Amino acid sequence: MTDYSYKVRELFDSQFREWKLARDNYQQLDSVMVRAVPFPGYDISVQFNPGRIISSAARVDSKSIEARPCFLCGNNRPPEQRGIPFGENYIILLNPFPIFRRHLTVVSLAHTPQRIEGNLGTMLELARAMPEYVVFYNGPQCGASAPDHLHFQAGNRGFLPIERDLDNLDLCIRVAESGGTELWLWRGYGRGIMTLKGRSPGALEEVFKRFHDRFALRQPDRPEPMLNILAYHTDGQWTVHVIPRRVHRPACYFAEGRERILLSPASVDLGGVFITPREEDFRKITADDIQTILGEVCLDEEELANLTKEIL
């Protein structure tokens, strides 16, 4: 597998030279406000990033999707946006509305719906090809602002708290191992997360498929079971965080007046960085609010423990 690190660095350099919008938006990350909200054993980072209002407030109902051109299709992308081919079916693009200092979108060349079934292998290949990045997937009802077009995203390593929290053995506990694949579950983390570790992509895909199919039985009316996924590759081993969901957006998203918090959680939020595109929400959100949002959006630890029984 080719290491794409150099190609990606070259992409950022050339896009910053040629594309003013992208260059300006990345420079604006210098003024993004961040604060930490402490919980027992870990922190949640809250970020005020007004550039993310387009994604947070995106209309993703079928009527709205049908009414707009797909902004990930090649003919509709900005003329300044260039990319790097990845295999025969994908292109790596700079994300012009960044959360990370280095933020990528990896787009299918075919206009096909956002689905993870059959595509986790591509995600693992991307993680291995870009070891400096966390690759993540937002399901069609889990934060993807283009649920009609298959894509992944990637951001520079070291940004998401879940990366360092993984090493806290009070929070993340290995519960099973088989054939070199390990299953870890999180305790006292405010959200149910299943973490897989292993060196065999085929084995990881097989375990994930078992979980996916089992979880799909609980959500038969959805286009796919509601999932956010984060993956990265270090020293020959993949780490894959799978975060199953109950709902797309929490009640506070739809509230009115002071009760409203415009926050639509996706992989980055569930990885420990809450993105608030409005300053008022950045300033007022509390630990109780965060706990409530996670409780509404994610499965709890007991539910996930039951779902993952014997999947290895």
Summary of the structure (lengths in Angstrom):
residues: 312
radius of gyration: 18.6
end to end distance: 27.3
largest distance: 53.4
contacts: 1006
relative contact order: 0.16
helix: 35%
strand: 26%
